[in-house]
Amino acid sequence: MHQPSDDLIKVNGYNEGFTGWGREDSEPAVRLMNTDARRLDVRGWAICYHLWHPPVSRANLPANDQLLQSAAAKKATWCDSGLTAHLPKA
């Protein structure tokens, strides 16, 4: 059975090239949209929690914007610096 986590694995998870605040959640969404992943809108149907954390610097926002724009322009479906760096080698 297909699991939503399978989709995140297929695009190599979150891109660890992002630093500081901004766009780190949008970029994997772009890569997912560039695959055959099905979007499920759960507003009003799911509970969402945000973990409090201290504010993070937004100094790298322009660089993060560039990473996001690059993923969109290239129609990326994979990032090099992602989940596979943390998985055992096959």
Backbone bond lengths (Angstrom), bond angles and torsions (degrees), N, CA, C in turn:
res aa  C-N    CA-C-N  psi(-1)  N-CA   C-N-CA  omega(-1)  CA-C   N-CA-C  phi
1 M - - - 1.451 - - 1.525 109.73 -
2 H 1.321 116.83 135.46 1.457 122.39 179.45 1.527 110.40 -70.14
3 Q 1.316 116.10 132.14 1.460 122.33 177.36 1.526 108.83 -112.34
4 P 1.337 118.47 144.83 1.464 119.72 177.13 1.525 112.85 -54.63
5 S 1.328 117.41 -32.56 1.466 119.78 179.14 1.521 111.53 -63.95
6 D 1.341 117.54 -25.69 1.464 120.67 177.02 1.520 110.78 -59.14
7 D 1.317 116.99 -37.33 1.460 121.01 -179.90 1.521 110.72 -65.67
8 L 1.318 117.43 -43.05 1.458 120.57 179.76 1.528 110.73 -65.45
9 I 1.317 117.13 -37.04 1.463 120.91 176.50 1.525 110.12 -65.39
10 K 1.338 116.42 -38.90 1.467 121.18 -177.68 1.535 111.90 -62.11
11 V 1.324 118.45 -29.89 1.468 121.16 -179.99 1.535 112.02 -100.16
12 N 1.321 117.12 9.51 1.466 125.16 178.20 1.525 113.12 69.58
13 G 1.320 116.75 31.64 1.463 121.17 172.20 1.518 113.91 65.71
14 Y 1.308 114.37 -152.03 1.463 121.06 -179.33 1.521 110.27 -79.12
15 N 1.312 116.13 145.38 1.458 122.50 179.50 1.524 108.83 -82.19
16 E 1.316 116.66 116.37 1.458 120.66 -178.21 1.521 112.68 -81.15
17 G 1.332 116.77 6.19 1.455 120.82 174.46 1.521 112.78 -75.57
18 F 1.323 116.84 -13.13 1.455 120.89 178.92 1.516 109.49 -79.01
19 T 1.332 115.97 138.02 1.465 120.56 175.88 1.515 108.85 -129.68
20 G 1.312 115.76 146.15 1.452 119.86 -179.58 1.514 111.29 70.94
21 W 1.313 115.27 -151.86 1.460 122.28 -173.09 1.519 110.58 -96.55
22 G 1.323 115.96 138.99 1.449 120.17 165.41 1.508 117.44 115.12
23 R 1.306 115.83 125.43 1.461 127.54 170.01 1.520 114.96 73.61
24 E 1.324 117.91 -1.84 1.463 120.22 -179.08 1.518 112.20 -65.04
25 D 1.317 118.58 -24.14 1.468 121.70 177.23 1.530 111.91 -89.65
26 S 1.310 117.08 -27.49 1.466 120.93 -178.31 1.528 112.47 -75.09
27 E 1.316 117.59 -35.49 1.465 120.92 -175.03 1.525 112.84 -65.00
28 P 1.347 120.58 -45.46 1.466 118.08 175.92 1.534 111.40 -64.43
29 A 1.330 116.99 -30.24 1.467 119.32 176.52 1.524 110.50 -63.92
30 V 1.325 117.34 -39.04 1.474 121.19 176.37 1.520 109.59 -61.90
31 R 1.326 117.16 -46.90 1.468 120.01 -179.80 1.525 111.37 -63.36
32 L 1.325 117.00 -38.93 1.465 120.08 177.45 1.522 111.45 -64.21
33 M 1.336 116.86 -40.52 1.461 119.95 179.04 1.527 111.17 -65.91
34 N 1.340 117.09 -25.85 1.460 121.06 178.68 1.530 112.63 -80.32
35 T 1.309 117.13 -2.59 1.468 121.85 174.32 1.525 107.75 -107.38
36 D 1.300 115.86 -168.97 1.467 119.34 178.32 1.534 112.06 -91.83
37 A 1.330 116.57 19.29 1.471 120.27 -179.73 1.526 110.12 -61.90
38 R 1.286 115.28 139.02 1.461 121.88 179.88 1.520 109.35 -91.89
39 R 1.312 117.01 128.41 1.465 122.17 179.15 1.523 108.87 -83.64
40 L 1.299 115.30 133.33 1.454 121.09 178.16 1.519 107.98 -122.01
41 D 1.303 116.96 117.76 1.453 121.92 179.10 1.527 108.03 -87.72
42 V 1.312 116.45 115.50 1.466 120.68 -175.95 1.523 112.34 -109.48
43 R 1.332 116.66 10.57 1.474 118.11 178.39 1.525 109.37 -56.64
44 G 1.306 115.21 129.12 1.451 120.99 -179.36 1.526 113.59 84.68
45 W 1.324 117.13 -5.82 1.460 121.42 -177.89 1.532 113.30 -119.04
46 A 1.308 116.88 -14.98 1.462 119.93 -176.24 1.524 109.68 -131.15
47 I 1.299 115.30 154.78 1.456 121.81 176.46 1.519 107.44 -94.91
48 C 1.314 115.84 135.69 1.459 121.21 -179.78 1.518 107.91 -122.67
49 Y 1.300 115.95 134.78 1.453 121.34 176.45 1.515 108.86 -118.07
50 H 1.305 116.27 140.40 1.452 121.20 171.92 1.514 107.20 -112.12
51 L 1.304 116.46 125.24 1.452 120.47 178.43 1.521 109.02 -80.01
52 W 1.311 115.82 127.23 1.449 118.63 178.07 1.512 109.02 -67.10
53 H 1.300 116.04 140.22 1.460 122.56 174.11 1.517 107.39 -147.95
54 P 1.316 116.31 156.70 1.463 117.87 179.07 1.538 110.04 -62.02
55 P 1.321 116.92 151.32 1.466 118.90 177.29 1.530 110.70 -57.04
56 V 1.335 115.17 144.49 1.453 121.82 -178.98 1.526 108.39 -113.14
57 S 1.295 116.04 148.39 1.459 121.63 -179.86 1.533 111.34 -59.24
58 R 1.322 115.39 140.13 1.470 121.62 176.19 1.528 110.73 -101.59
59 A 1.317 117.21 14.64 1.464 121.56 -176.96 1.526 112.42 -61.10
60 N 1.326 118.00 -30.45 1.459 121.11 -178.27 1.526 113.23 -93.14
61 L 1.321 117.77 11.14 1.462 120.09 -179.06 1.528 112.73 -56.80
62 P 1.337 120.68 -42.41 1.470 118.58 178.12 1.538 112.82 -60.03
63 A 1.320 117.83 -40.20 1.468 120.91 177.93 1.528 110.30 -67.49
64 N 1.320 117.33 -39.09 1.462 120.86 177.70 1.527 110.96 -66.32
65 D 1.340 116.70 -38.38 1.465 120.17 175.22 1.522 110.15 -59.27
66 Q 1.328 116.42 -41.00 1.470 120.69 -179.65 1.531 110.93 -64.18
67 L 1.323 118.13 -40.97 1.469 120.73 177.20 1.526 110.97 -61.40
68 L 1.320 115.95 -42.17 1.465 120.30 179.02 1.523 110.70 -65.12
69 Q 1.328 117.12 -47.27 1.461 121.21 179.94 1.521 111.43 -62.04
70 S 1.314 117.07 -37.74 1.464 121.38 179.04 1.526 111.00 -64.75
71 A 1.324 117.23 -43.72 1.473 120.95 178.67 1.517 110.55 -61.35
72 A 1.325 117.00 -39.97 1.464 120.73 179.93 1.527 110.25 -69.20
73 A 1.323 117.42 -45.77 1.468 121.43 -177.19 1.524 111.85 -64.56
74 K 1.336 116.49 -38.20 1.469 120.89 -178.59 1.526 112.78 -85.11
75 K 1.330 115.90 -2.81 1.466 120.86 -174.57 1.536 110.38 51.60
76 A 1.337 113.95 45.49 1.468 122.09 -176.44 1.523 111.55 -62.40
77 T 1.316 115.53 143.89 1.465 122.46 173.02 1.529 110.63 -123.65
78 W 1.316 117.80 3.06 1.459 123.29 -175.59 1.518 108.79 -149.73
79 C 1.325 117.04 147.96 1.464 120.91 170.13 1.518 107.55 -121.37
80 D 1.311 116.25 145.93 1.469 119.70 -177.67 1.519 112.87 -75.80
81 S 1.306 116.89 -30.47 1.461 121.35 -176.23 1.523 109.08 -106.88
82 G 1.331 115.58 78.49 1.460 118.95 -175.74 1.513 113.28 -142.15
83 L 1.295 114.83 -143.47 1.462 124.06 -172.90 1.531 113.99 -57.62
84 T 1.330 117.71 -38.28 1.466 120.04 -175.14 1.525 112.64 -61.17
85 A 1.331 117.52 -22.87 1.468 120.61 177.52 1.525 111.70 -66.26
86 H 1.335 117.29 -16.41 1.464 121.84 -176.24 1.517 113.52 -112.58
87 L 1.325 116.47 4.69 1.466 120.40 179.76 1.514 110.36 -102.75
88 P 1.318 117.24 151.68 1.475 118.82 176.61 1.522 110.07 -62.06
89 K 1.314 115.88 145.94 1.469 121.47 178.22 1.522 108.52 -72.42
90 A 1.327 115.92 136.26 1.478 120.75 -178.74 1.513 111.07 -79.35
